[in-house]
Amino acid sequence: MGAVTEQELVWVVDNDWVVLSQPDRRLCRYFGGSPRAWCRESAVAILDRSTNKALSAWWAYCEKHLYGCRLVGNHVERLTYKKLEGEAS
């Protein structure tokens, strides 16, 4: 078995999201909770949920429902693992 690589979680820009430059009439598409219901808050960002890039399927989400991502200024960030820098042993 190989050595364990030390890693840390870091925030990185997620270019799959597009932040809305100003509020429009789009509402959050999140559906969940108990009882299940649509969120319907004003959207802050959109995500192309299409599996076929030739056909766009842009879904809008509020800041609360960015699927573990966060809104920072004019971009969305997600957590990812990064190898720790350090001295070789």
C-alpha positions as CSV (number, residue, x, y, z in Angstrom):
1,M,0.0,0.0,0.0
2,G,1.3,3.5,-0.9
3,A,2.0,6.4,1.3
4,V,-0.8,8.7,2.3
5,T,-0.7,12.1,0.5
6,E,-1.5,15.0,2.8
7,Q,-4.2,17.2,1.4
8,E,-6.2,20.2,2.5
9,L,-9.5,21.6,1.4
10,V,-9.3,24.9,-0.5
11,W,-11.8,27.2,-2.3
12,V,-11.4,27.5,-6.0
13,V,-13.4,29.4,-8.7
14,D,-16.0,27.2,-10.3
15,N,-16.4,28.4,-13.9
16,D,-19.4,26.2,-14.5
17,W,-21.5,28.8,-12.7
18,V,-22.4,32.3,-14.1
19,V,-23.2,35.0,-11.6
20,L,-26.1,37.2,-12.5
21,S,-24.8,40.8,-12.8
22,Q,-28.1,42.2,-11.6
23,P,-31.3,40.8,-10.2
24,D,-33.9,39.7,-12.8
25,R,-37.1,37.7,-12.6
26,R,-35.4,34.3,-12.3
27,L,-36.2,32.3,-9.2
28,C,-34.3,29.5,-7.5
29,R,-35.0,26.1,-9.0
30,Y,-34.1,24.1,-5.8
31,F,-36.8,21.6,-4.8
32,G,-36.5,20.0,-1.4
33,G,-37.3,20.1,2.3
34,S,-40.2,18.5,4.2
35,P,-42.8,18.9,2.9
36,R,-41.0,19.1,-0.4
37,A,-41.4,22.5,-2.0
38,W,-39.7,24.9,-4.5
39,C,-37.4,27.5,-2.9
40,R,-38.5,30.4,-5.1
41,E,-36.0,33.0,-3.7
42,S,-34.4,35.4,-6.2
43,A,-31.6,33.8,-8.1
44,V,-28.0,35.0,-7.8
45,A,-26.3,32.5,-10.2
46,I,-27.1,30.0,-13.0
47,L,-25.7,26.6,-13.9
48,D,-26.0,24.7,-17.2
49,R,-27.4,21.4,-16.1
50,S,-27.5,19.9,-19.6
51,T,-25.6,16.7,-20.2
52,N,-25.5,17.6,-23.9
53,K,-23.5,20.8,-24.4
54,A,-25.2,21.4,-27.7
55,L,-28.4,22.0,-25.8
56,S,-28.3,24.4,-22.9
57,A,-30.4,23.9,-19.8
58,W,-29.6,26.9,-17.5
59,W,-31.0,26.6,-14.0
60,A,-31.1,29.5,-11.6
61,Y,-30.3,29.2,-7.9
62,C,-30.3,31.5,-4.9
63,E,-27.2,32.0,-2.6
64,K,-28.5,29.4,-0.1
65,H,-28.8,26.6,-2.8
66,L,-25.5,26.6,-4.6
67,Y,-24.8,22.9,-3.9
68,G,-22.0,23.4,-1.4
69,C,-20.5,26.3,-3.4
70,R,-20.3,29.9,-2.2
71,L,-20.8,33.3,-3.9
72,V,-17.8,35.5,-3.6
73,G,-18.0,38.8,-5.4
74,N,-18.7,38.1,-9.1
75,H,-17.9,34.4,-9.1
76,V,-18.8,31.1,-7.5
77,E,-16.3,29.0,-5.6
78,R,-16.3,25.3,-4.6
79,L,-14.2,23.3,-2.2
80,T,-11.6,20.9,-3.6
81,Y,-8.6,19.0,-2.3
82,K,-5.1,20.3,-2.8
83,K,-1.9,18.5,-2.0
84,L,0.0,20.1,0.9
85,E,3.3,21.7,0.0
86,G,6.1,20.7,2.3
87,E,9.5,19.1,2.6
88,A,10.0,15.6,1.1
89,S,10.6,13.0,3.8
